Amino acid sequence: MSTIASLPLGPNIIHFLGREECSPNLNKQIKGIEFSNPVGLSGKIDPLLTGTSAFVHLGFGFIEIGPVTLQASTEPSHPVADHNEERILFPGPLESIGIDRTLKKLSKVRKKQPLLIRLSGTPKELSLMMNRLDVFADGYIVEGDEIHPTFHSDKPIFISNPTLELLSKLNVENISGIVVEGNEFNTLFSTVCTYKKTIPFLSIITSGGVREPSQALSLLREGADLLLLSDEYVFSGPGLTKRINEALLDDLNDQLPPQKGWKSYWYFGLFIFIGGLLAFLFSLTSVILPYDEHYLGMKKESIAGFNDRIIKFMAHDRMTLAGTMISGGIVYMQLSFHGVRRGLLWAKHSIDIAAITGFLGIFLFIGYGYFDWLHLLFWLVLLPFYVYGWIHTRGIKGTPSSRNRRNHNIWMQSLYGQLSFVVLGFSFVLGGLVISYFGITSVFVPTDLLYLCMPPEILHEFNQNLIPVIAHDRAGFGSALLSVGLLVLTLSLWGFQQGNKWVWRTLLIGGLPAFISGIYIHFAIGYTSFTHLLPAYFAIGLFLIGLVKTYSFFYKDRDDDEL
């Protein structure tokens, strides 16, 4: 991930997969430091700073660096993972790459959030390291037994695991806060309660002990200001940060007025839906339209007389296009009503990515020289609705909330379902690219020619404009499938929050037209080659697995978040 993050578009790829933005409602300020959200990453996870370039893009509100020592001190033993207890046993003392390598590593990091640097050493060493690290550090964390009563820095200093006796000896007004560490949640919770009651104005950062959102919410309610995720982050998965932030936002329960411009996006989807219905009707009846006959210079009866499978083959392309358009229209409308209307930025981006790709797909239609006026008219009808919606939703900033609080089995099963839908969306994207490529190059795949029972040369000899018309249909279907694939992919990556019933209904209702029309037409015309239909069978399998595995997650209203 660090390698990806170092590439020119690497951060964008990571952001596409995980959506790192945070709601402004989660912002907090402590001792002059601005935190976009209260969830950070413990330095124990990355003591050698091998993954910092990636971690800064994973939605954390802050990151702990270190421990940093004046000289490198690598421990020969490695951390040991206890999968039964879901804990990592870290070597003691923790590894450190030393001040020089730390400075070199930090100079290559694209800093996006505050860095709290943990230091280890004598008071003199601490002062020396702070002077060199000040350019990168927003604050420091030091061990309680390493700090001197007269110790001072211009940057906030947080004391790790101090005793109440030590705090009584220090001038607490000059202390920025404390870091309370622990692997066991109940003990950590009790310690936070004790410190908050004894010194209520002290800022508290917890480190470790948080395996699920409910634990994070309990600590924050009891008085913790910030949280550092430690080995629990490894076992609960990289989505834990986002799940905690979504749960915090759900607790706030802010109701925003409907976002202006959402109706324009909704009408955009409606017209695509209607266009798909019309295309479906034509594929069931005339198949070839008057302007097609004009371009071909012959009636469809002449084509059927030459080879009756040509018309059926064209119906197969046009019905699959129709089903894809109907599905796409449904997803666009659902994203507009349930997403953009509520001010969700990810829903707008999902629509924008798919819509712009669809508009660009019009250039594929001229790959073989055939461009019909109906597609141009349809494009011109859609464009104003999309542009109006895009303009009036530019200021949208909302992020999703979630009712998920626990690492229960329903959540675990939903991860398999989400993976199925992500693979399905990616498969559609890949399929759309492949079909579009064939549409502007060879047009036919081997199974197509077996079904038609004749090579392209004979088709061209019969009518030199016939292959361009078929290529036009192929390119149109490929473009539509690519757009719908992007809708499914982004919806699956960004819209998986517990309680989002509308997402499950969108995937179900949105998927049915494309699958039903695609499978039906193949059997209706006798084009039942197993090799040709294998991708469709694979997609249906992913679709069904995804629906089954995610149903309970989307329809589970709320978890108990009281511990």
C-alpha positions as CSV (number, residue, x, y, z in Angstrom):
1,M,0.0,0.0,0.0
2,S,2.9,2.3,0.7
3,T,4.2,1.6,-2.8
4,I,0.8,2.4,-4.3
5,A,0.6,5.6,-2.2
6,S,3.9,6.8,-3.5
7,L,2.8,6.6,-7.1
8,P,1.4,9.8,-8.8
9,L,-2.3,8.5,-8.7
10,G,-1.7,6.2,-5.7
11,P,-3.6,8.3,-3.1
12,N,-6.5,8.6,-5.5
13,I,-6.6,4.8,-5.9
14,I,-6.6,4.3,-2.1
15,H,-9.3,7.0,-1.7
16,F,-11.4,5.3,-4.4
17,L,-11.3,2.0,-2.5
18,G,-12.0,3.4,1.0
19,R,-13.4,6.9,1.0
20,E,-11.4,8.7,3.6
21,E,-13.3,12.0,4.0
22,C,-14.8,12.8,7.4
23,S,-17.8,14.9,8.4
24,P,-16.9,18.4,9.7
25,N,-19.1,17.5,12.6
26,L,-16.4,15.1,13.9
27,N,-13.7,17.8,14.0
28,K,-12.3,18.7,17.3
29,Q,-9.5,20.9,18.6
30,I,-7.2,20.0,21.5
31,K,-4.4,22.2,22.7
32,G,-4.4,24.1,19.3
33,I,-4.3,20.9,17.2
34,E,-7.1,20.3,14.7
35,F,-8.2,16.7,14.4
36,S,-10.6,15.8,11.6
37,N,-11.9,12.9,13.7
38,P,-11.0,11.4,17.1
39,V,-9.5,8.1,15.7
40,G,-5.8,7.6,15.3
41,L,-3.3,4.8,14.7
42,S,-0.9,3.6,17.3
43,G,2.8,3.6,16.5
44,K,3.0,0.0,17.6
45,I,1.4,-1.0,14.2
46,D,4.2,0.6,12.2
47,P,7.3,1.2,14.4
48,L,9.6,1.1,11.4
49,L,7.5,3.6,9.4
50,T,7.2,1.2,6.5
51,G,3.5,1.9,6.0
52,T,3.1,5.5,7.0
53,S,2.8,6.7,3.4
54,A,-0.3,4.6,3.1
55,F,-1.8,5.1,6.6
56,V,-2.1,8.8,6.1
57,H,-4.7,8.1,3.4
58,L,-6.8,5.7,5.4
59,G,-9.1,8.2,7.2
60,F,-7.3,8.5,10.5
61,G,-7.7,11.8,12.4
62,F,-4.1,11.6,13.6
63,I,-1.2,9.2,13.6
64,E,1.3,8.3,16.3
65,I,4.9,7.9,15.2
66,G,7.5,6.0,17.1
67,P,8.7,5.3,19.7
68,V,11.6,7.4,18.5
69,T,15.0,7.0,20.2
70,L,18.2,8.8,19.6
71,Q,19.9,5.7,18.3
72,A,18.3,2.8,16.5
73,S,17.2,-0.1,18.7
74,T,15.8,-3.0,16.7
75,E,14.5,-5.9,18.7
76,P,15.6,-9.3,17.2
77,S,12.3,-10.9,18.2
78,H,9.2,-10.2,16.2
79,P,5.6,-9.4,17.3
80,V,3.6,-12.6,17.9
81,A,0.0,-12.8,16.9
82,D,-2.4,-14.7,19.2
83,H,-5.4,-15.4,17.0
84,N,-7.4,-17.1,19.8
85,E,-7.2,-14.0,21.9
86,E,-7.0,-11.6,18.9
87,R,-4.0,-9.9,20.3
88,I,-0.5,-9.1,19.2
89,L,2.3,-9.6,21.8
90,F,4.8,-6.8,21.0
91,P,8.4,-7.1,22.0
92,G,9.7,-4.9,24.8
93,P,11.2,-2.4,24.5
94,L,9.5,-1.6,21.2
95,E,11.6,-1.3,18.1
96,S,12.9,2.1,17.0
97,I,14.7,3.1,13.8
98,G,16.4,6.0,15.4
99,I,16.1,9.8,15.0
100,D,18.0,10.0,11.7
101,R,16.0,7.4,9.8
102,T,12.8,8.8,11.3
103,L,13.5,12.2,9.9
104,K,14.4,10.7,6.5
105,K,11.2,8.7,6.4
106,L,8.9,11.6,7.5
107,S,10.4,13.8,4.9
108,K,8.9,11.5,2.2
109,V,5.4,11.3,3.8
110,R,2.6,13.4,2.3
111,K,1.3,14.6,5.7
112,K,-2.5,14.9,5.8
113,Q,-3.3,14.8,9.6
114,P,-1.5,15.7,12.9
115,L,1.4,13.5,13.8
116,L,2.0,12.8,17.5
117,I,5.6,11.5,17.9
118,R,6.3,9.2,20.8
119,L,9.8,9.8,22.3
120,S,11.9,7.6,24.5
121,G,15.1,8.6,26.3
122,T,16.5,10.8,29.0
123,P,15.2,14.4,29.4
124,K,18.3,15.6,27.6
125,E,17.8,13.2,24.7
126,L,14.1,14.2,24.6
127,S,15.0,17.9,24.2
128,L,17.5,17.1,21.5
129,M,15.1,15.0,19.5
130,M,12.3,17.6,19.8
131,N,14.5,20.3,18.3
132,R,15.1,18.1,15.3
133,L,11.5,16.7,15.0
134,D,9.6,20.0,15.5
135,V,9.2,20.5,11.8
136,F,7.1,17.3,11.5
137,A,5.5,17.0,15.0
138,D,2.2,18.5,16.1
139,G,2.7,17.1,19.6
140,Y,4.7,14.6,21.6
141,I,4.0,11.6,23.7
142,V,6.6,10.7,26.4
143,E,6.7,8.0,29.1
144,G,5.7,9.1,32.6
145,D,8.9,8.0,34.1
146,E,11.0,9.9,31.6
147,I,9.6,13.3,32.1
148,H,11.1,15.9,34.4
149,P,9.0,18.4,36.4
150,T,10.8,21.3,34.6
151,F,10.4,19.7,31.2
152,H,8.9,22.1,28.6
153,S,8.2,22.3,24.9
154,D,6.4,24.7,22.6
155,K,4.5,21.7,21.2
156,P,1.8,19.9,23.2
157,I,3.1,17.1,25.4
158,F,1.1,14.1,26.4
159,I,2.3,11.8,29.2
160,S,1.9,8.1,28.7
161,N,0.5,6.1,31.6
162,P,1.3,8.5,34.4
163,T,0.4,7.7,37.9
164,L,-1.8,10.1,39.9
165,E,1.1,10.6,42.2
166,L,3.3,11.8,39.3
167,L,0.6,14.1,38.0
168,S,0.3,15.7,41.5
169,K,4.0,16.5,41.4
170,L,3.7,18.2,37.9
171,N,2.0,21.4,37.1
172,V,-1.0,19.9,35.3
173,E,-1.8,23.2,33.8
174,N,1.3,22.9,31.6
175,I,0.5,19.4,30.6
176,S,-1.5,18.9,27.4
177,G,-2.9,15.6,28.3
178,I,-2.3,12.0,29.1
179,V,-2.2,8.7,27.1
180,V,-3.9,5.8,28.8
181,E,-2.8,2.4,27.3
182,G,-4.3,-1.0,27.7
183,N,-5.3,-4.2,25.9
184,E,-8.3,-5.0,28.0
185,F,-11.3,-2.7,27.4
186,N,-12.9,-2.9,30.9
187,T,-9.7,-2.0,32.6
188,L,-9.1,0.8,30.1
189,F,-12.6,2.1,30.6
190,S,-12.2,2.1,34.4
191,T,-8.9,4.0,34.2
192,V,-10.4,6.7,32.0
193,C,-13.2,7.1,34.5
194,T,-10.8,7.5,37.3
195,Y,-8.6,10.1,35.6
196,K,-11.6,12.1,34.4
197,K,-13.1,12.3,37.9
198,T,-9.8,13.2,39.4
199,I,-8.7,15.8,36.9
200,P,-11.7,16.6,34.7
201,F,-10.1,19.3,32.5
202,L,-7.3,16.9,31.4
203,S,-7.3,15.7,27.8
204,I,-7.2,12.0,27.6
205,I,-6.0,9.8,24.7
206,T,-6.6,6.0,24.9
207,S,-4.4,3.5,23.2
208,G,-5.6,0.0,22.5
209,G,-8.6,-1.8,23.8
210,V,-11.0,-0.9,21.0
211,R,-12.1,-3.8,18.8
212,E,-15.5,-2.4,17.7
213,P,-17.4,0.9,17.4
214,S,-19.4,0.4,20.6
215,Q,-16.2,0.4,22.7
216,A,-15.0,3.5,21.0
217,L,-18.3,5.3,21.6
218,S,-18.3,4.3,25.3
219,L,-14.7,5.6,25.9
220,L,-15.5,8.9,24.2
221,R,-18.7,9.3,26.2
222,E,-16.9,8.7,29.4
223,G,-14.4,11.4,28.8
224,A,-11.7,10.2,26.3
225,D,-11.0,12.9,23.7
226,L,-9.0,10.8,21.2
227,L,-8.5,7.1,20.5
228,L,-5.4,5.3,19.2
229,L,-6.1,1.9,17.5
230,S,-3.5,-0.7,18.2
231,D,-3.5,-4.5,17.5
232,E,-7.3,-4.5,17.5
233,Y,-7.0,-2.7,14.2
234,V,-5.3,-5.7,12.7
235,F,-8.0,-8.2,13.8
236,S,-11.0,-6.0,13.2
237,G,-9.8,-4.9,9.8
238,P,-8.9,-1.5,8.2
239,G,-12.6,-0.5,8.1
240,L,-12.7,-0.1,11.8
241,T,-11.7,3.6,11.6
242,K,-14.5,4.4,9.2
243,R,-17.0,2.3,11.2
244,I,-16.2,4.3,14.3
245,N,-16.6,7.6,12.6
246,E,-19.9,6.5,11.0
247,A,-21.2,5.4,14.3
248,L,-20.2,8.7,15.9
249,L,-22.1,10.5,13.1
250,D,-25.1,8.3,13.6
251,D,-25.1,9.3,17.3
252,L,-25.3,13.0,16.3
253,N,-28.3,12.2,14.1
254,D,-28.1,15.5,12.2
255,Q,-31.0,15.9,9.8
256,L,-30.1,18.1,6.8
257,P,-32.5,19.7,4.4
258,P,-32.8,18.0,1.0
259,Q,-29.8,18.8,-1.3
260,K,-30.6,21.1,-4.1
261,G,-30.1,19.5,-7.5
262,W,-30.9,15.9,-6.5
263,K,-34.1,16.0,-8.6
264,S,-32.2,16.7,-11.8
265,Y,-30.0,13.7,-11.2
266,W,-33.2,11.7,-10.5
267,Y,-34.7,12.8,-13.8
268,F,-31.5,11.9,-15.5
269,G,-31.9,8.3,-14.2
270,L,-35.6,8.3,-15.1
271,F,-34.9,9.1,-18.7
272,I,-32.3,6.4,-18.9
273,F,-34.9,4.0,-17.4
274,I,-37.5,5.1,-20.0
275,G,-35.0,4.8,-22.8
276,G,-34.2,1.3,-21.7
277,L,-37.9,0.4,-21.7
278,L,-38.3,1.7,-25.3
279,A,-35.2,-0.2,-26.4
280,F,-36.6,-3.3,-24.8
281,L,-39.9,-2.9,-26.7
282,F,-38.1,-2.4,-30.0
283,S,-35.9,-5.5,-29.4
284,L,-39.1,-7.6,-28.8
285,T,-40.8,-6.3,-32.0
286,S,-39.2,-4.7,-35.0
287,V,-35.6,-4.9,-33.8
288,I,-34.3,-3.0,-36.8
289,L,-35.6,0.6,-36.9
290,P,-36.4,2.7,-40.0
291,Y,-33.2,4.7,-39.8
292,D,-31.2,1.4,-39.6
293,E,-32.9,0.2,-42.8
294,H,-32.1,3.5,-44.4
295,Y,-28.4,3.1,-43.6
296,L,-28.4,-0.5,-44.7
297,G,-30.3,0.2,-47.9
298,M,-32.6,-2.8,-47.4
299,K,-35.5,-4.0,-45.4
300,K,-35.2,-6.4,-42.5
301,E,-37.1,-9.0,-44.5
302,S,-34.3,-9.1,-47.0
303,I,-31.8,-9.6,-44.2
304,A,-33.9,-12.4,-42.6
305,G,-34.2,-14.0,-46.1
306,F,-30.4,-14.1,-46.3
307,N,-29.9,-15.4,-42.8
308,D,-32.7,-15.3,-40.3
309,R,-30.2,-15.5,-37.4
310,I,-28.8,-12.0,-38.1
311,I,-32.0,-10.3,-36.9
312,K,-32.1,-12.6,-33.8
313,F,-28.4,-11.8,-33.2
314,M,-29.1,-8.1,-33.4
315,A,-32.1,-8.5,-31.0
316,H,-29.8,-10.2,-28.6
317,D,-27.5,-7.2,-28.5
318,R,-30.3,-4.7,-28.3
319,M,-32.2,-6.5,-25.6
320,T,-29.1,-6.9,-23.4
321,L,-28.5,-3.1,-23.9
322,A,-32.1,-2.4,-22.9
323,G,-31.9,-4.4,-19.8
324,T,-28.6,-2.8,-18.8
325,M,-30.1,0.7,-19.4
326,I,-33.2,-0.1,-17.2
327,S,-30.9,-1.4,-14.4
328,G,-28.7,1.7,-14.7
329,G,-31.7,4.0,-14.6
330,I,-33.0,2.4,-11.4
331,V,-29.6,2.7,-9.7
332,Y,-29.2,6.3,-10.8
333,M,-32.7,7.2,-9.4
334,Q,-32.0,5.4,-6.1
335,L,-28.6,7.1,-5.6
336,S,-30.2,10.4,-6.3
337,F,-33.2,10.0,-3.9
338,H,-31.5,8.2,-1.0
339,G,-27.9,9.5,-1.5
340,V,-27.7,12.9,-3.1
341,R,-30.9,14.2,-1.6
342,R,-29.4,13.5,1.9
343,G,-26.2,15.3,0.9
344,L,-24.0,12.3,0.6
345,L,-20.8,13.1,-1.3
346,W,-20.1,9.5,-2.3
347,A,-23.5,9.1,-4.0
348,K,-22.8,12.2,-6.1
349,H,-19.4,10.9,-7.1
350,S,-20.9,7.5,-8.0
351,I,-23.3,9.2,-10.3
352,D,-20.7,11.5,-11.8
353,I,-18.2,8.7,-12.6
354,A,-20.8,6.5,-14.3
355,A,-22.5,9.3,-16.1
356,I,-19.4,10.9,-17.6
357,T,-18.2,7.5,-18.7
358,G,-21.6,6.9,-20.3
359,F,-21.4,10.2,-22.2
360,L,-17.9,9.5,-23.4
361,G,-19.1,6.2,-24.7
362,I,-21.0,7.9,-27.5
363,F,-17.7,8.2,-29.3
364,L,-17.5,4.4,-29.5
365,F,-20.6,4.4,-31.8
366,I,-18.6,5.9,-34.7
367,G,-15.8,3.2,-34.4
368,Y,-17.2,1.6,-37.6
369,G,-18.6,4.7,-39.1
370,Y,-22.3,4.3,-38.1
371,F,-23.8,7.0,-35.8
372,D,-27.6,7.2,-35.6
373,W,-29.5,10.3,-34.8
374,L,-31.6,8.6,-32.0
375,H,-28.5,8.1,-29.8
376,L,-27.5,11.8,-30.4
377,L,-31.0,13.0,-29.5
378,F,-31.0,10.8,-26.4
379,W,-27.6,12.2,-25.4
380,L,-28.8,15.8,-25.8
381,V,-31.9,15.1,-23.7
382,L,-29.8,13.7,-20.9
383,L,-27.0,16.2,-20.9
384,P,-28.9,19.3,-19.5
385,F,-30.3,17.3,-16.6
386,Y,-26.9,15.9,-15.7
387,V,-25.2,19.3,-16.0
388,Y,-27.9,21.0,-13.9
389,G,-27.5,18.4,-11.2
390,W,-23.7,18.5,-11.2
391,I,-23.7,22.3,-10.9
392,H,-26.1,22.5,-8.0
393,T,-24.5,19.7,-6.0
394,R,-20.9,20.9,-6.2
395,G,-20.9,22.0,-2.6
396,I,-22.1,18.6,-1.2
397,K,-19.9,17.4,1.7
398,G,-22.0,14.9,3.6
399,T,-20.5,11.6,4.8
400,P,-22.5,8.4,5.7
401,S,-23.5,7.3,9.1
402,S,-24.0,3.7,10.2
403,R,-26.0,1.8,12.9
404,N,-23.3,-0.8,13.2
405,R,-21.7,-1.0,16.6
406,R,-20.5,-4.6,17.0
407,N,-18.3,-7.2,15.3
408,H,-21.2,-9.6,15.2
409,N,-21.6,-12.5,12.8
410,I,-24.1,-10.5,10.7
411,W,-21.4,-7.9,10.1
412,M,-18.8,-10.6,9.3
413,Q,-21.0,-12.3,6.8
414,S,-21.8,-9.0,5.1
415,L,-18.1,-8.6,4.3
416,Y,-18.3,-11.7,2.1
417,G,-21.4,-10.3,0.5
418,Q,-19.7,-6.9,-0.1
419,L,-16.7,-8.7,-1.7
420,S,-19.2,-10.5,-4.0
421,F,-20.7,-7.2,-5.1
422,V,-17.3,-5.5,-5.5
423,V,-16.1,-8.4,-7.7
424,L,-19.4,-8.3,-9.6
425,G,-19.0,-4.5,-10.3
426,F,-15.4,-5.0,-11.3
427,S,-16.5,-7.9,-13.6
428,F,-19.1,-5.6,-15.3
429,V,-16.4,-2.9,-15.8
430,L,-14.0,-5.4,-17.3
431,G,-16.8,-6.9,-19.4
432,G,-17.9,-3.5,-20.6
433,L,-14.3,-2.6,-21.7
434,V,-13.9,-6.0,-23.5
435,I,-17.2,-5.7,-25.3
436,S,-16.5,-2.1,-26.3
437,Y,-13.1,-3.1,-27.6
438,F,-14.6,-5.8,-29.8
439,G,-17.3,-3.3,-30.9
440,I,-14.6,-1.1,-32.5
441,T,-12.3,-3.8,-33.7
442,S,-13.2,-7.4,-34.7
443,V,-16.9,-7.0,-33.6
444,F,-17.5,-10.8,-33.3
445,V,-16.2,-13.4,-30.9
446,P,-15.8,-17.0,-32.1
447,T,-19.1,-18.1,-30.5
448,D,-21.0,-15.3,-32.4
449,L,-19.7,-16.6,-35.7
450,L,-20.7,-20.2,-34.8
451,Y,-24.2,-19.0,-34.0
452,L,-24.4,-17.0,-37.3
453,C,-23.0,-19.9,-39.2
454,M,-21.0,-17.6,-41.5
455,P,-17.7,-15.6,-41.4
456,P,-17.6,-11.8,-41.4
457,E,-16.5,-11.7,-45.0
458,I,-19.8,-13.2,-46.2
459,L,-21.7,-10.7,-44.1
460,H,-19.7,-7.8,-45.6
461,E,-20.2,-9.1,-49.1
462,F,-23.9,-9.3,-48.5
463,N,-24.1,-5.8,-47.2
464,Q,-21.1,-3.6,-46.4
465,N,-23.0,-1.6,-43.9
466,L,-24.3,-4.6,-41.9
467,I,-21.2,-5.1,-39.7
468,P,-21.0,-1.3,-38.8
469,V,-24.6,-1.5,-37.5
470,I,-23.8,-4.6,-35.4
471,A,-20.6,-3.0,-34.2
472,H,-22.6,0.1,-33.2
473,D,-24.9,-2.1,-31.1
474,R,-21.9,-3.9,-29.5
475,A,-20.2,-0.6,-28.6
476,G,-23.4,0.8,-27.2
477,F,-23.9,-2.3,-25.0
478,G,-20.3,-2.2,-23.9
479,S,-20.5,1.4,-22.9
480,A,-23.7,0.9,-21.0
481,L,-22.3,-2.2,-19.2
482,L,-19.2,-0.2,-18.2
483,S,-21.3,2.6,-16.7
484,V,-23.5,0.2,-14.8
485,G,-20.4,-1.7,-13.6
486,L,-19.0,1.5,-12.2
487,L,-22.3,2.2,-10.4
488,V,-22.3,-1.3,-8.9
489,L,-18.6,-1.1,-7.9
490,T,-18.9,2.3,-6.3
491,L,-22.2,1.5,-4.5
492,S,-20.6,-1.7,-3.2
493,L,-17.4,0.1,-2.0
494,W,-19.0,3.2,-0.5
495,G,-22.6,2.4,0.4
496,F,-22.2,-0.5,2.8
497,Q,-23.5,0.9,6.1
498,Q,-25.6,-1.1,8.4
499,G,-29.3,-0.2,8.2
500,N,-29.1,1.0,4.6
501,K,-32.1,-1.0,3.4
502,W,-32.2,1.1,0.3
503,V,-28.8,-0.2,-0.9
504,W,-29.9,-3.8,-0.7
505,R,-33.2,-3.0,-2.6
506,T,-31.2,-1.1,-5.2
507,L,-28.9,-4.0,-5.8
508,L,-31.8,-6.4,-6.0
509,I,-34.2,-4.4,-8.1
510,G,-31.4,-2.8,-10.2
511,G,-29.9,-6.1,-11.0
512,L,-33.0,-8.0,-12.1
513,P,-33.7,-6.3,-15.4
514,A,-30.1,-6.8,-16.7
515,F,-29.9,-10.4,-15.7
516,I,-33.4,-11.4,-16.8
517,S,-33.2,-9.7,-20.2
518,G,-29.7,-11.0,-20.8
519,I,-30.5,-14.6,-20.0
520,Y,-33.9,-14.6,-21.6
521,I,-32.9,-13.4,-25.0
522,H,-30.1,-15.9,-25.3
523,F,-32.5,-18.8,-24.7
524,A,-35.2,-17.2,-26.8
525,I,-33.0,-17.0,-29.9
526,G,-31.2,-20.3,-29.2
527,Y,-27.8,-18.8,-28.5
528,T,-27.1,-21.0,-25.5
529,S,-23.4,-21.7,-25.9
530,F,-22.1,-22.5,-22.4
531,T,-18.8,-20.7,-23.1
532,H,-20.6,-17.6,-24.2
533,L,-23.0,-17.6,-21.2
534,L,-20.4,-18.6,-18.6
535,P,-19.6,-14.9,-17.6
536,A,-23.3,-14.3,-17.1
537,Y,-23.7,-17.4,-14.9
538,F,-20.7,-16.3,-12.9
539,A,-22.2,-12.8,-12.4
540,I,-25.5,-14.3,-11.3
541,G,-23.7,-16.4,-8.7
542,L,-22.0,-13.4,-7.3
543,F,-25.2,-11.5,-7.3
544,L,-27.1,-14.1,-5.4
545,I,-24.3,-14.6,-2.9
546,G,-24.1,-10.9,-2.3
547,L,-27.8,-10.6,-1.7
548,V,-28.0,-13.5,0.7
549,K,-24.9,-12.5,2.7
550,T,-25.8,-8.9,3.1
551,Y,-29.6,-9.0,3.7
552,S,-29.4,-9.3,7.5
553,F,-26.8,-6.5,7.7
554,F,-28.8,-4.0,5.7
555,Y,-32.0,-4.8,7.5
556,K,-30.6,-4.9,11.0
557,D,-31.7,-1.5,12.4
558,R,-29.5,-0.9,15.3
559,D,-26.9,-2.6,17.6
560,D,-26.8,-2.1,21.3
561,D,-23.9,0.3,21.9
562,E,-24.1,0.3,25.7
563,L,-21.3,-1.8,27.3
